[in-house]
Amino acid sequence: MSNTELSHQGSPLQTMRAIVLSQPDEQIRLQDVEVDIPECADNELLVKLEYVGLNPADAYFAKTGFCKWQYPHILGLDAVGVVVKANKGVFPGVGERVMWHANIGKQGVLSEYTTVPNFAVSVVPDGLCPAKAATLPCAGMAALISLDKIAITEGDQILIEGGSGAVGQFAIQYAKQRGADVFTTASKRNHKLVKQLGVDVVFDYNDKKLRDKIRRELGPQGFDAVIDTMGGESTLRNIELMRFCGRIACLNSLPHFDQDLMYHRAPNISVVSIGGAWLANSLCAQQRLSFMGNLLLEGALSGDIKTPAITAVDFTADSVSAALNNQIAGGFTGKHVVQISN
């Protein structure tokens, strides 16, 4: 792989295909466009994209927009591709396959080429399927950050809300590695999946008596910790199910907290935000994304961590629009992965 990758019949390529959001759209109707190939700064890599993993966050922000975006905006945050241009002395170099979670405040990665700071990427090992690597960044990093924030240790009893979702699947496996007793919620059709990942107890989240059944199974002590992937009223219920001074990591919007509940439970509440590493302009936080990426890649390569099932998506606006609407509709299990190039 060399910089000749960027030429066609002897002439340098100047434009590329991309999928853009022309404006926030409740229906998520994206467009196929041609845009300029970006220029890379001193510490940046120019990467030819191979695979992009889609996330519920992509769908949510396609509907609502994001305060830092300029339109038309290229969607996509989770990327795998091959470095085709890097300044002298910058690592990783040309030819390396890399994975990363992109800056939410800038243009996304649903394009043939993109740039990324070299310190934010992880090198994909040769033995790992690049499509599998594209399932890792957002969901895997969210799971790792959540477990660190609630300081899971051996013997803890943890509730992981939405265990069959991508974040839940990673969180279950890493929580079991740390020696926790794992409880989760999932639809009945996904109970077998989460049990195969190591869950100790699974509840049907559609059960109208869910709270009572959890209390009967758990006993009077309450959960030591919770990973709350749902937000809203679910957060309040989960805090009620925690022990006094329990820990909860929240991945979605927080509800209005009842003061009586706060007084009786005194929860330690953490907010999980991967995009904040970029928005806060924190070099340390961005480098930590790379370190977590390395950990996820090692786990996937060794087989210690099972990646979510992949549903392939064509690199067209219609196909990506349909996939994102499918994620918002609920009930989807696994990861949508867009193949950009071979």
Order of alpha helices (4+ residues) and beta strands (2+ residues): beta-beta-beta-beta-beta-alpha-beta-beta-beta-beta-beta-alpha-alpha-beta-alpha-beta-alpha-beta-alpha-beta-alpha-beta-alpha-beta-alpha-alpha-beta-alpha-beta
